[in-house]
Every structure is written in structure tokens, then in C-alpha cells.
Amino acid sequence: MRLLTFNCHEAWVAQLDALELPFDVVDGLAGRYTDRWDERMRPRPRHARLITLEQAQPRYDAIIGHNLTDLLEAKHLEGPRLLVLHVSLDHRIDQAKLRQPPEALRENVARYLGLVGGHCIAVTERKRASWGLDAAGLEVDVVESFADPDDYLPWRGETAAGIRVANQISHRKQYLWWDLHQAAFADVPVTIVGHNPDLGVEAAAGWSDLKSKLAAHRFFIHTADPALEDGFNMAVMEAMATGLPIVGNAHPTSPVVDGESGLLSDDPLVLAHHAKRLIDDHALAARLGQGALAIARHRFSRSRFVREMRAALDTAARRWRAKP
């Protein structure tokens, strides 16, 4: 069995390694933020082979796309189609600078997957709901990512500061509720990691470097507008898997339990107080971090991801066989 996917969202694609199946990753396509696999995000997966689209074999057991363009690029190849919804519908419209209304993109996705007998998964429940594909008669599974604590360093927290991981902040301020972040942490030592050249902020040198930074810092910061974005992302999951307590707004979809695995508030003054408490109290940070680690082990487990992903691939295969 061999899968095909595309070089996009390296952190997510790298998780396919957990399936213990060989897969090809189409590299070098135009329109990506980098034209090659970004080793700073993740090392190349051990089961993966980087290829050009011309080197793809005629048939695959599943073709996994991250947008309709990916699946259309592979239209000459045989195999079940699986579309992954990484962002909400509105975010996708903004991200791609599309001029069509959200309803048109929703209809295009539903029509295409119906024609080719394709299946669809979303990385969170909120993103699944935002697309509204169930109204078009298209079932969408939710397959959350995993963050296995065994893949990360144990938390130490000797750096009395918060850490936040985010790319392209200037273009995503509304999504990240950046006004709240700035108001809350203006007088708090915070390390920002990510591709933000306009802010003079750089991405980690590699996954090992990111894991080292996470383990060293006292707590992790995440804020997001509940109307636009989830209360967690892959960086939050990685921080929890490391054992960092999470400080952020009281988002309804946050996996953090206030007072047990982090400290939450929508009030910037309260958030600032929470951050300063953790800076002054290593033992408190350690206790809350253990709560975050327990959630990561239970909710974001590797075995759960593998089980749900294999089920999604089985559904895609069934729909492919039953297509018109």
C-alpha cells in the first residue's frame, strides 16, 4: 500500500509516518511558501519519498490533498481521494485571496468530491462545522493531530518567560487576537518563535531546536478569537506534550482546563497576573504542566490518530469504488 500527498503543512504530513505505510510527497510545486520540504518544520519522514508530480506512479491506494488544487493536479492519477481541511472556510477564502463567496467554494468542494467519490476530513470540529459540507450531503470526519510526549523533551522550565509559536503574525492578528496578547504580555518576558521577518522574529532552526526551546520555557501562550479560530493548534499540542502549562484566553474549544492544565482569562490584566505568577512560582508551573501533559497523552495520542486516519482512508476507498 502506498499513499500520495503534497508538500504542504509539513508538521501534519509528517504524522502520516505513524501509519507505517510508504508514501510519496510531491515536492517543488509553485505557490508554496517554500519550494522544498522545510526541514525546520520537521525532518523528512522515514517512510516518505520526495518526488515531482511527473515521478508519481499511475495508481495509489489514496491521494491526500490539502486543497482542491492538489487533487486537481493529480487528476491523471488513479486512486481514492481524501481532502484535508486544515483551516476554516472563511480563513481559506482570506488565505487564498479568493473573490468568490464562501458558499461558492463550499459548493465546488462538495460537487468535486461527489463526482470523484472523494472523502473529506477536518483537523478540528470547528473547522468541519465552518465548511457546512454536511448540508450538501457530504460527510466529513474529524481527525485531530497527535502530539506524543515520547517525541518531546521533558519540561524543565528554567527560563522564567513565556513562549509563543506563530508564523506570519502581522497577517493573522485578528485570528490570533493579537491585541489581547499585546495588552496582556507587554510587561512579561516572552519569546516568540516563527517566521515573522517584519517583526525580526525567526523560526526555530529545526524541530530539535523547537523542542529544546519548549522544554526550557516556563509556560506557553496561545490566544485566538473564538469567532475566527480554534482555541488550540499544533503548537499548543506540542507544548502540552512537553509539559508546559498554557496561558491564554478562555476559548470554548480550548483543551486546557483553567487551574488544572493552565491559566485562562479574557481579561488582559488577569492574564498578566497569571503569567507573573508562573514566572515567580516554578512549582505551580510544574503542577499545571503535568495536567497539560495528561491531556496530551489522552486526547492527542498517536494510537487515536492512527485509528481515525485508517478509518478515513477506508471510507475514501469505499467511496472511490462506489463512485459513478
N, C-alpha and C positions, 0 to 999 in steps of 0.2 A: 504494500500500500504506500502510495506517495502523494503528498499534498503540494499544491502550488499557492503561493501568496506573493505579496508585493512589498517592496521596501518602503514601509510607512509605519509609524508608531513602533519603533524598534523594541521598546520595553514590552509591548503587548505581543509582537511577533515572536520574541524570544521565549515567551511562555509556551509556545507550541512544542518546544523541546520536551516538555513534560509528558507529551503523548507517546513518546518513544517511537515516533514514526519519522521516516525520512521526508524532508520537504525542500522544495526549491523556492528561493526568494528572488523575484525579478528585480534586478538592480539596475541603476543607471537610467531610470525614466525621467523625463522632463517634468518640471512643475513641483518637484520636491524641494524641501529646504536644504537638502544635501543630495548630491547625485550618487552617493555611495553609502553603504551601510555605515552608520555612525557608531564607531567603537566607543565613543564617550558615553553613549546611552547604555549599550550592552555589548559584551563580546559576541562575536558571531556564534550562534547556537551550534552545538556539536552535531546535531542531526541535519543541519541546514547546508544547502549548497547555493551559493550566489551565482545567478545566471542572467543572461539577457533574455528578452522576450523571444528572440529568434532561436535561442537554445532550448526553449521549452519543449518537452516531449508532447506528442499529439494528444495523449489522454492522461488524465489524473483522476484519482479517487475523490478529490474535492479541490475546487478552485475557490480560494478565500480572498475576497476583495474588501477594501476599506472604503470604497465609494463606487458609484456606478461606472465611473471612468475605468477603474481597474477591471471590472467584469467585462466591459465593452472591449478593452484592449485584448482580452483573452477569448473573444467570441469565436475565433477559429479553432479553439481547443475543445476537446470533449471532456466532460466530467461534471458532476454536481456542482452547483453554485451556492456559495454561502456569503452573504453580505454582513459585515460587522458595522454596527452603528456606534461609533466612538464618541460622537458629540450629539447634542440636541438638534432638532430640526432648525430652529432659529439660528443656532450657532453655526450650523453648516451653511446656511444662507449667507451669514456675515463672513464666514471664513473664506468661502469661495467667491465672494463678491458677486453673487448671482442676482440677476434683476427680476427673476421670476418670483411670484408669491409662494409662500410655503406650501399652499395647497397643491400647486402645480408640481413641485418637486416630490411631494408625498405621492401624488397620482402616478408620476413617472416611475418611481421606485416600485410601487405596487404592480403597475402594468408590466414592467420588465420582469420582475420575479415571477409573476403569473405566467408569462409567456415561456420562460425558460425552465419553469419548475424549480425555481430557486427558493432557498430558505434564508432567514434573517435572524440575527441575534443582536442584542444590545448589551453594552458593558455595565449598565445600571438600569434599575427600574424607571428612574426618572427619564432617562434618555429614551427608553422604549415608549413610555407614555407620550413624550413630546412629539413623536412622529405620527401617532394616531393611525398606524397601519392596520390595527385590528378593525377599524371602521371600514376599511377597504377589503375586509375578509382575509387579511394576511396575518397569520400567527407569528409572533415574534418571541423568541426565548430570551431570557436574561441570563448571561454568563458573566459573572463578575470576575475580575482578575484575581490572581493569588499573590501572596507575599509570604513565602515560607521562612520562618525565623531561622531555620538552619542555613539559609543562604546569606544571612547577615551577621555582622559582628555583634557581640553583646554590648549593651549600653554601658557607658562609663560616666558620661555627663560631667567631665572635669571642666569643660568650657562653660562658664557661667553666662550663657547667652542663648537666645533662641535661634532657630534656623528655619528658613523657608526655601522651598524649591519651586521655582516657577520660571517659565520661559515667556518672552515677549510680553512682559507686564504692561508696557505702555499701550499695547493694542488690546489688552484684555482687562483694563481697570474696572469696568463695570462688573464683569463676571467674577473677578477676584475681590470685589468690594474693597478696592484699594484705599478709598477714603477712610474706611474703618481701620484698616491696617495702619495707615499713617498716623491717624489720631491716637490709636492705642499704643503704638510701639515707638513713638517719636523719641522718648527718653529711655528706651530699653535697648541694650546691645543685641543686635540681630544680624546674623549672617544670611545673605541672600545668595542662592546658588541657581544658576540657569543662564540661558542665552539671552542677555539683555545688554547689548553693546552700547545703547544710548544711555544706560544708567551706569556704565562702567563695571558691569557685573558679568562674570564669565561662568560657563557651565563647569561642572566637575571635570577633572582630567580623564575620568573613566569611572566605571561602575565601582571599582575598588576604592577609588578616591571618595566617591559619594558615600559609600558605606562607612568609611573611616570618619568622614565629617558628621554623619548622623550619630554614630556611636559616641562622638566626643561632646556633642552639644547637650545642654540641659533640657531643652524642650523643643517641640516642633510647632510651627504656626501655620494655620490654614483658615482663611476667611473666604467666603463665597456668597454671592447674592442668591438667596433661595429662589427668586423668580427666574434666575438665568442659569444656575449651575448647581451641581451636586455638592453635598457637604463633605465630600472626600474625593480623592483621586489616587492615582498610583503612588504618588509621593507620600501621601498620608498613610497609605497601607504599608509602605516600606518603613516609615518612621515607627509605626506601631509594631511591626515585626522586629524592629531593632530594640524596642522597649522604651521609646520616648513618650512622655505624656504630651497630649495635644492641647494647644491653646487656640481658641478661635470662637467664632460666633455660634449661637445656639441654632444651628441649621437643622430643620426637621429630618433630613436624611443623613445626618452625621452618625457614624458608628460609635462615636465617643459618648460615654456616659459621664455627665458632669459630676465631678467629685470622686469618680472611681477610676477613670482612664484618661482624664484630662480636666481642663477647667474652661467653661464656656460662658459667654455673655455677649449680648448685642450692644452693651454699653462700653465705649472705649475706655472710660475711667476704671471700670471694673476689670476689663481685660489687662490694662496696665498694672493694676494691683495684683492680678493673678500671675503675670509674668515676673514681677518683682518678688513675689512670694517664692516662686520656684528658683529664682536666682539666689535667694538667701537660704533656701532650705533644700539641700541635696536629698535628704531622706524623704521628703514629701514627693519630690520628682521621681525618686526611685519607686515609691509605692504606687503612684499613679501610672508610671511606666509599666509596671508589672500588670496592671489592669489592662492597659493597651495591648500588651503582648498576648494576654489571654484571649482577647477578642480576635487578634490576628490569627492565632492558632485555630480558633474555632470557625470563624466566618470566612477568612481568606486563605483557606487551606489548599494545598496543591491537589490533594485527592478529590476535593469537591470540584475544582476547576476541570480536572481530567474527566471526571464522571459527566459533568454537564456538557463539556465540549464534545466528547464522544457521542453523547445523545444528540447534540445538534448536527454533527456530521452524519449520523444515521438518518435523521429526518431529512437532511439535504439529499441523501442518496435515494430515499424513498420517493421524494418529490421529483427528483430527476427521472427516475424510472417511470413515474406516472404522468409525466408532462404530456401535453397534446402532441 
